[in-house]
Amino acid sequence: MHTTQADALDAMSRDLLTLLEKQDPCVAAAMALEATRQTDTLELIASENHVTPAVMHTMGSWLTNKYAEGYPSKRYYGGCEHHDVIEDLARDRAKELFGCRFANVQPHSGANANVAAFMAMCKPGDRILSLPIKSGGHLSHGLKPNFSGTFYEIHDYELDPDSELLDYEHIAQRAGEVKPHMIICGYSAYPRAIDFERFRAIADDVGAVLMADIAHIAGLVAGGAHASPFPHAHIVTTTTHKTLRGPRGGLILCDDPEIAKLVDRKVFPGSQGGPLMHVIAAKAVAFGEALQDSFKNYATQVVANASALAEALQALGYRLCTGGTDNHLLLVDLQPRDADLTGADAEQWLEAAGIITNKNGIPNDPRPPMVTSGLRLGTAAITTRGLLEDDMRTIASMLDRVMGAQGDASTTEEVRQQVRELCHAHPMPH
């Protein structure tokens, strides 16, 4: 095992690799390389984060051995008494964290949470109003090949074409025209704050359900760095990873007991079978971490770092969609800096230099989704490693050097070494 990688891993992780090297050397080799990749690169993908060892190893525990279909005290299998305790802990902590009355912690993912929420609140064929994916929405909010676009009648609202911000007057106008059964707010590539109260007023005017998908900003909401969707949204869905820094999974929240009953039925047996109890336990651990004061400091720093990175990139001549950021993510329009530079090229060159990003379409992007004119950047993971505002200015300079050199090998290797040094100065959670 590579020395720096071994030093960065906690004892349980090293024991796991030692076991796997004997049991399954092929898997062990790939996992060891991935540990090195994560240790020695800067993670700027806005939807990713680094969990603590406590969260990570809870997922790899003996809880994975058990079926626990149903809910606490109402299981379809015996031997679930300890799992009941764990799921109740996860639910109670989620309710405390988000200030709501009900939580379902069983969804396997954010998309699964959205499936159950749609099923709970809508009938097939109902009209839904949402932001399309090309403008920063999510595929589970109405993309045609997705379940949402297959079983529901999807109508779009759009961003203001000049400011690229949510245009609440336009959204209200569209709601009046469409008369949707449900309105969705919450996005995968929108860098500004969401006015949940304004959305609720729009929904009330047309008698619609308001669903908030806070997958990207859940950790900021929990840490007080973004306004809460409660008490405004009827139903809230989220992932538990991203800014919330938990295991990969989903979560559904609400205040209304009747909606809670519908949600429980549509998660199980409506759209899932047995819950992943090892993941639910890890959710409980992550929620416990997020209830600590240190997590509030973390959420505040995520936003501060995003703002610092935005300012540094703008100073270097890059245009940011919406003109900046209020949350953890930036959407960078590469065209004004270099008309020929694509998101796909930038992603590839940056990865070679140890900076992990993802190409992303910008509003009204002239290029196709696998090419794009933009990059989406996020500060959740690098903030977990302890990087601060001055480091954001260093990262902006490295981004600019790599993209400006267009894959030049010597420049890429110089930045790659600088990235390694920065990573070693800010180790992974341990």
C-alpha positions as CSV (number, residue, x, y, z in Angstrom):
1,M,0.0,0.0,0.0
2,H,1.3,3.5,-0.9
3,T,2.7,5.2,2.2
4,T,0.8,8.5,1.9
5,Q,-2.4,6.6,1.3
6,A,-1.9,4.3,4.3
7,D,-1.1,7.3,6.5
8,A,-4.3,9.0,5.4
9,L,-6.5,6.0,6.2
10,D,-7.9,5.3,9.7
11,A,-7.1,1.9,11.3
12,M,-10.4,0.2,10.3
13,S,-9.9,1.2,6.6
14,R,-6.3,-0.2,6.7
15,D,-7.6,-3.4,8.3
16,L,-10.3,-3.7,5.5
17,L,-7.7,-3.4,2.8
18,T,-5.5,-5.9,4.4
19,L,-8.4,-8.4,4.6
20,L,-9.4,-7.7,1.0
21,E,-5.9,-8.1,-0.3
22,K,-6.1,-11.8,0.9
23,Q,-9.8,-12.3,0.1
24,D,-10.2,-10.4,-3.2
25,P,-7.1,-8.7,-4.4
26,C,-8.8,-7.3,-7.5
27,V,-11.3,-5.3,-5.5
28,A,-8.6,-4.4,-3.0
29,A,-6.4,-3.0,-5.7
30,A,-9.2,-0.8,-7.1
31,M,-10.2,0.4,-3.6
32,A,-6.6,1.2,-2.7
33,L,-6.2,3.3,-5.8
34,E,-9.5,5.1,-5.1
35,A,-8.3,5.9,-1.6
36,T,-5.2,7.4,-3.1
37,R,-7.3,9.4,-5.6
38,Q,-9.5,10.9,-2.9
39,T,-6.5,11.6,-0.6
40,D,-4.4,13.3,-3.3
41,T,-7.1,15.3,-5.2
42,L,-9.2,18.4,-4.6
43,E,-12.9,17.4,-4.8
44,L,-14.9,20.4,-6.3
45,I,-17.9,18.4,-7.5
46,A,-20.8,20.3,-5.8
47,S,-22.8,17.1,-5.1
48,E,-19.9,15.3,-3.3
49,N,-18.4,15.4,0.2
50,H,-16.1,13.4,2.5
51,V,-17.9,11.6,5.4
52,T,-16.3,11.0,8.7
53,P,-14.9,7.6,9.6
54,A,-17.8,7.1,12.0
55,V,-20.3,7.5,9.2
56,M,-18.3,5.5,6.7
57,H,-17.7,2.5,8.9
58,T,-21.3,2.4,10.2
59,M,-22.2,1.6,6.6
60,G,-19.8,-1.3,6.5
61,S,-21.2,-2.9,9.6
62,W,-23.2,-6.1,10.5
63,L,-26.4,-4.1,10.1
64,T,-26.2,-5.0,6.4
65,N,-27.1,-8.6,7.3
66,K,-30.7,-7.8,8.3
67,Y,-34.1,-7.4,6.6
68,A,-36.3,-4.9,8.4
69,E,-39.3,-4.4,6.0
70,G,-41.9,-2.1,7.6
71,Y,-41.3,0.5,10.2
72,P,-40.3,0.5,13.9
73,S,-42.6,-1.7,16.0
74,K,-44.4,-2.7,12.7
75,R,-41.9,-5.0,11.0
76,Y,-42.5,-8.0,8.7
77,Y,-39.5,-9.9,10.1
78,G,-38.4,-10.9,13.6
79,G,-35.2,-9.8,15.2
80,C,-35.6,-6.1,14.5
81,E,-35.7,-4.6,18.0
82,H,-32.2,-3.0,17.7
83,H,-33.0,-1.8,14.2
84,D,-36.1,-0.1,15.6
85,V,-34.0,1.8,18.1
86,I,-31.6,3.0,15.3
87,E,-34.4,4.0,12.9
88,D,-36.2,6.0,15.6
89,L,-32.9,7.7,16.4
90,A,-32.4,8.7,12.8
91,R,-36.0,9.9,12.5
92,D,-35.9,11.9,15.7
93,R,-32.5,13.5,14.8
94,A,-33.8,14.4,11.4
95,K,-36.9,16.1,12.8
96,E,-34.8,18.1,15.3
97,L,-32.3,19.0,12.6
98,F,-34.8,20.4,10.2
99,G,-37.5,21.6,12.7
100,C,-40.3,19.4,11.4
101,R,-42.7,16.9,12.8
102,F,-42.3,13.9,10.6
103,A,-39.3,12.2,8.9
104,N,-39.0,9.0,6.7
105,V,-35.4,7.9,6.6
106,Q,-35.8,4.9,4.4
107,P,-35.5,6.2,0.8
108,H,-32.4,4.6,-0.8
109,S,-31.6,7.8,-2.7
110,G,-32.8,11.3,-3.4
111,A,-34.4,10.1,-6.6
112,N,-36.2,7.4,-4.6
113,A,-37.4,10.0,-2.2
114,N,-38.8,12.0,-5.1
115,V,-40.6,8.9,-6.4
116,A,-42.3,8.4,-3.1
117,A,-43.1,12.1,-2.7
118,F,-44.7,12.2,-6.2
119,M,-46.7,9.1,-5.5
120,A,-47.9,10.5,-2.1
121,M,-48.9,13.9,-3.4
122,C,-50.0,13.3,-7.0
123,K,-51.9,10.9,-9.3
124,P,-50.5,9.8,-12.6
125,G,-51.2,12.4,-15.2
126,D,-51.3,15.3,-12.7
127,R,-49.8,18.6,-13.8
128,I,-46.4,19.5,-12.2
129,L,-44.6,22.8,-12.6
130,S,-40.8,22.8,-12.3
131,L,-37.5,24.2,-13.6
132,P,-36.2,22.1,-16.4
133,I,-32.8,20.3,-16.1
134,K,-31.3,22.5,-18.8
135,S,-31.8,25.5,-16.6
136,G,-30.5,24.0,-13.4
137,G,-33.4,21.6,-12.3
138,H,-33.0,17.9,-11.7
139,L,-33.8,15.0,-13.9
140,S,-36.3,13.6,-11.4
141,H,-38.3,16.9,-11.6
142,G,-39.7,16.1,-15.1
143,L,-37.1,14.9,-17.6
144,K,-39.0,12.9,-20.2
145,P,-37.1,9.6,-19.9
146,N,-37.3,9.8,-16.1
147,F,-40.3,8.4,-14.1
148,S,-41.4,12.0,-13.4
149,G,-41.7,12.8,-17.1
150,T,-43.2,9.5,-17.9
151,F,-46.1,9.4,-15.4
152,Y,-46.9,13.1,-14.9
153,E,-47.7,16.1,-17.1
154,I,-44.7,18.4,-16.7
155,H,-44.8,22.1,-17.3
156,D,-41.8,24.4,-17.0
157,Y,-41.0,27.7,-15.5
158,E,-37.8,29.4,-16.5
159,L,-35.1,31.7,-15.1
160,D,-35.0,35.4,-15.9
161,P,-33.1,35.4,-19.2
162,D,-30.9,38.4,-18.2
163,S,-30.1,37.9,-14.6
164,E,-30.4,34.0,-14.7
165,L,-32.2,34.3,-11.3
166,L,-35.6,32.8,-10.3
167,D,-38.3,35.2,-11.6
168,Y,-41.1,34.8,-9.0
169,E,-43.5,37.0,-11.1
170,H,-43.0,34.7,-14.1
171,I,-43.4,31.6,-11.9
172,A,-46.6,33.0,-10.5
173,Q,-47.8,33.7,-14.1
174,R,-46.9,30.2,-15.2
175,A,-48.7,28.7,-12.2
176,G,-51.8,30.7,-13.1
177,E,-51.6,29.5,-16.7
178,V,-50.9,25.8,-15.9
179,K,-52.9,25.4,-12.7
180,P,-50.5,22.7,-11.5
181,H,-51.3,20.1,-8.8
182,M,-47.7,20.5,-7.5
183,I,-44.9,23.1,-7.8
184,I,-41.3,22.0,-7.3
185,C,-38.6,24.3,-6.0
186,G,-35.0,23.1,-5.3
187,Y,-32.3,22.6,-7.9
188,S,-29.1,20.9,-8.9
189,A,-27.2,23.8,-10.4
190,Y,-28.7,27.0,-9.0
191,P,-26.2,29.1,-7.0
192,R,-28.6,31.5,-5.3
193,A,-30.9,31.4,-2.3
194,I,-34.5,30.1,-2.7
195,D,-37.4,32.2,-1.3
196,F,-39.6,29.3,0.0
197,E,-42.1,31.7,1.5
198,R,-42.7,33.3,-1.9
199,F,-43.0,29.9,-3.5
200,R,-45.7,28.9,-0.9
201,A,-47.7,32.1,-1.7
202,I,-47.6,31.2,-5.4
203,A,-48.7,27.6,-4.6
204,D,-51.5,28.8,-2.4
205,D,-52.8,31.2,-5.0
206,V,-53.5,28.2,-7.4
207,G,-54.2,25.6,-4.8
208,A,-51.0,23.6,-5.5
209,V,-48.9,21.4,-3.3
210,L,-45.4,22.9,-2.7
211,M,-42.5,20.4,-2.8
212,A,-39.0,21.5,-1.9
213,D,-36.1,19.3,-3.1
214,I,-33.2,20.6,-0.9
215,A,-30.8,17.8,-1.9
216,H,-28.0,20.3,-2.6
217,I,-28.5,22.7,0.3
218,A,-29.7,20.4,3.1
219,G,-26.5,20.8,5.0
220,L,-26.7,24.6,4.7
221,V,-30.3,24.5,5.9
222,A,-29.4,22.3,8.8
223,G,-26.4,24.5,9.7
224,G,-28.4,27.8,9.4
225,A,-26.6,29.0,6.3
226,H,-29.7,28.9,4.1
227,A,-33.3,29.6,4.9
228,S,-35.4,26.6,5.8
229,P,-38.2,25.3,3.6
230,F,-40.3,24.9,6.8
231,P,-43.0,25.9,7.5
232,H,-43.6,26.8,3.9
233,A,-43.3,23.5,1.9
234,H,-45.9,20.8,2.2
235,I,-43.3,18.2,1.6
236,V,-39.5,18.2,1.5
237,T,-37.2,15.7,-0.1
238,T,-33.4,15.6,0.1
239,T,-30.3,13.4,-0.2
240,T,-28.3,12.8,2.9
241,H,-24.9,13.2,1.3
242,K,-23.8,16.4,-0.5
243,T,-23.7,19.3,2.0
244,L,-25.3,17.3,4.8
245,R,-22.1,15.1,4.8
246,G,-23.9,11.8,5.5
247,P,-24.1,8.5,3.6
248,R,-25.5,8.2,0.1
249,G,-29.3,8.1,0.7
250,G,-32.6,9.9,0.7
251,L,-34.9,11.5,3.3
252,I,-38.5,12.9,3.2
253,L,-39.7,15.5,5.7
254,C,-43.1,17.1,6.4
255,D,-45.3,18.6,9.2
256,D,-48.7,17.3,8.2
257,P,-49.6,13.9,9.8
258,E,-51.8,13.0,6.9
259,I,-49.0,13.6,4.4
260,A,-46.7,11.6,6.7
261,K,-49.0,8.6,6.5
262,L,-49.1,8.9,2.7
263,V,-45.3,9.2,2.5
264,D,-44.8,6.1,4.7
265,R,-47.1,4.0,2.5
266,K,-45.5,5.2,-0.7
267,V,-42.0,4.5,0.5
268,F,-42.9,1.1,1.8
269,P,-44.5,-0.9,0.3
270,G,-45.2,1.7,-2.5
271,S,-41.8,2.0,-4.1
272,Q,-39.3,0.1,-1.9
273,G,-38.9,-3.2,-0.1
274,G,-36.5,-3.7,2.8
275,P,-34.7,-0.5,4.1
276,L,-30.9,-0.4,4.1
277,M,-30.5,-0.5,7.9
278,H,-26.7,-0.1,7.7
279,V,-27.2,3.2,5.7
280,I,-30.0,4.3,8.1
281,A,-27.6,3.8,11.0
282,A,-25.0,5.9,9.2
283,K,-27.7,8.6,8.6
284,A,-28.4,8.6,12.3
285,V,-24.7,9.2,13.0
286,A,-24.5,11.9,10.4
287,F,-27.6,13.7,11.7
288,G,-26.0,13.5,15.2
289,E,-22.9,15.2,13.8
290,A,-24.9,17.9,12.1
291,L,-26.7,18.7,15.3
292,Q,-23.3,19.8,16.8
293,D,-22.2,23.5,16.9
294,S,-19.2,22.6,14.8
295,F,-21.5,21.7,11.9
296,K,-23.0,25.2,12.0
297,N,-19.4,26.6,11.7
298,Y,-18.8,24.2,8.8
299,A,-22.0,25.3,6.9
300,T,-21.0,28.9,7.3
301,Q,-17.5,28.2,6.0
302,V,-18.8,26.3,3.0
303,V,-20.7,29.4,1.9
304,A,-17.8,31.7,2.7
305,N,-15.4,29.6,0.7
306,A,-17.8,29.5,-2.3
307,S,-18.1,33.3,-2.2
308,A,-14.3,33.6,-2.0
309,L,-13.8,31.2,-4.9
310,A,-16.4,33.1,-6.9
311,E,-14.7,36.5,-6.4
312,A,-11.3,35.0,-7.3
313,L,-12.6,33.5,-10.5
314,Q,-14.4,36.7,-11.5
315,A,-11.1,38.7,-10.9
316,L,-9.5,36.3,-13.4
317,G,-12.1,37.1,-16.0
318,Y,-14.6,34.2,-15.7
319,R,-18.3,34.9,-15.8
320,L,-20.4,33.3,-13.2
321,C,-24.0,32.5,-14.0
322,T,-26.3,34.8,-11.9
323,G,-23.2,36.9,-11.1
324,G,-22.1,34.9,-8.1
325,T,-23.3,32.5,-5.4
326,D,-25.3,32.5,-2.1
327,N,-24.7,28.8,-1.4
328,H,-22.1,26.1,-1.9
329,L,-21.9,26.0,-5.7
330,L,-20.8,28.1,-8.6
331,L,-21.8,27.7,-12.2
332,V,-18.9,29.0,-14.4
333,D,-19.6,30.1,-17.9
334,L,-16.3,29.5,-19.8
335,Q,-17.2,31.2,-23.0
336,P,-16.2,34.8,-22.2
337,R,-12.8,33.6,-21.0
338,D,-12.2,31.4,-24.1
339,A,-14.9,30.9,-26.7
340,D,-13.4,27.6,-27.7
341,L,-13.1,26.2,-24.2
342,T,-15.7,23.5,-23.4
343,G,-16.8,22.1,-20.1
344,A,-15.8,18.6,-21.2
345,D,-12.2,19.7,-22.1
346,A,-11.9,21.7,-18.8
347,E,-13.1,18.8,-16.8
348,Q,-10.5,16.4,-18.4
349,W,-7.6,18.8,-18.1
350,L,-8.4,19.7,-14.5
351,E,-8.7,16.0,-13.5
352,A,-5.2,15.4,-14.9
353,A,-4.0,18.1,-12.5
354,G,-5.8,16.5,-9.6
355,I,-8.8,18.9,-9.5
356,I,-12.1,17.1,-9.8
357,T,-15.0,19.0,-11.3
358,N,-17.9,18.3,-13.6
359,K,-18.9,19.8,-16.9
360,N,-22.3,21.4,-16.7
361,G,-24.7,23.2,-19.0
362,I,-25.4,26.9,-18.5
363,P,-28.7,28.5,-19.1
364,N,-29.4,28.5,-22.9
365,D,-26.2,26.6,-23.4
366,P,-25.5,26.3,-27.2
367,R,-23.5,23.1,-26.7
368,P,-24.9,19.6,-26.0
369,P,-25.0,18.1,-22.5
370,M,-21.9,15.9,-22.9
371,V,-19.9,18.9,-24.0
372,T,-21.3,22.0,-22.3
373,S,-20.0,25.6,-22.0
374,G,-19.8,25.5,-18.2
375,L,-18.3,24.0,-15.1
376,R,-20.1,23.4,-11.9
377,L,-17.9,23.8,-8.8
378,G,-18.7,23.3,-5.1
379,T,-16.9,23.9,-1.8
380,A,-18.5,21.3,0.5
381,A,-15.8,18.6,0.3
382,I,-12.8,20.9,0.4
383,T,-14.3,22.7,3.3
384,T,-14.6,19.4,5.1
385,R,-10.8,19.1,4.7
386,G,-10.3,22.4,6.4
387,L,-9.5,24.7,3.5
388,L,-10.3,28.4,4.0
389,E,-10.8,31.6,1.9
390,D,-7.1,32.1,1.1
391,D,-7.0,28.5,-0.2
392,M,-9.9,29.4,-2.5
393,R,-7.8,32.1,-4.2
394,T,-5.0,29.5,-4.6
395,I,-7.5,27.1,-6.2
396,A,-8.9,29.7,-8.5
397,S,-5.3,30.4,-9.7
398,M,-4.7,26.7,-10.3
399,L,-8.0,26.3,-12.2
400,D,-7.0,29.2,-14.4
401,R,-3.5,28.0,-15.1
402,V,-4.7,24.5,-16.2
403,M,-7.5,25.8,-18.4
404,G,-5.3,28.5,-19.9
405,A,-2.6,25.9,-20.7
406,Q,-5.2,23.7,-22.5
407,G,-3.7,20.4,-21.3
408,D,0.0,21.3,-21.6
409,A,1.8,18.5,-19.8
410,S,4.4,20.5,-17.9
411,T,1.8,23.0,-16.6
412,T,-0.5,20.2,-15.6
413,E,2.3,18.4,-13.7
414,E,3.3,21.6,-11.9
415,V,-0.3,22.2,-10.7
416,R,-0.6,18.5,-9.9
417,Q,2.3,18.8,-7.5
418,Q,0.8,21.9,-6.0
419,V,-2.5,20.1,-5.5
420,R,-0.7,17.2,-3.7
421,E,1.0,19.6,-1.3
422,L,-2.3,21.3,-0.5
423,C,-4.1,18.0,0.0
424,H,-1.3,16.7,2.3
425,A,-1.6,19.9,4.4
426,H,-5.3,19.3,4.7
427,P,-5.9,15.5,5.2
428,M,-9.1,13.6,4.8
429,P,-11.4,13.3,7.8
430,H,-9.9,10.8,10.3
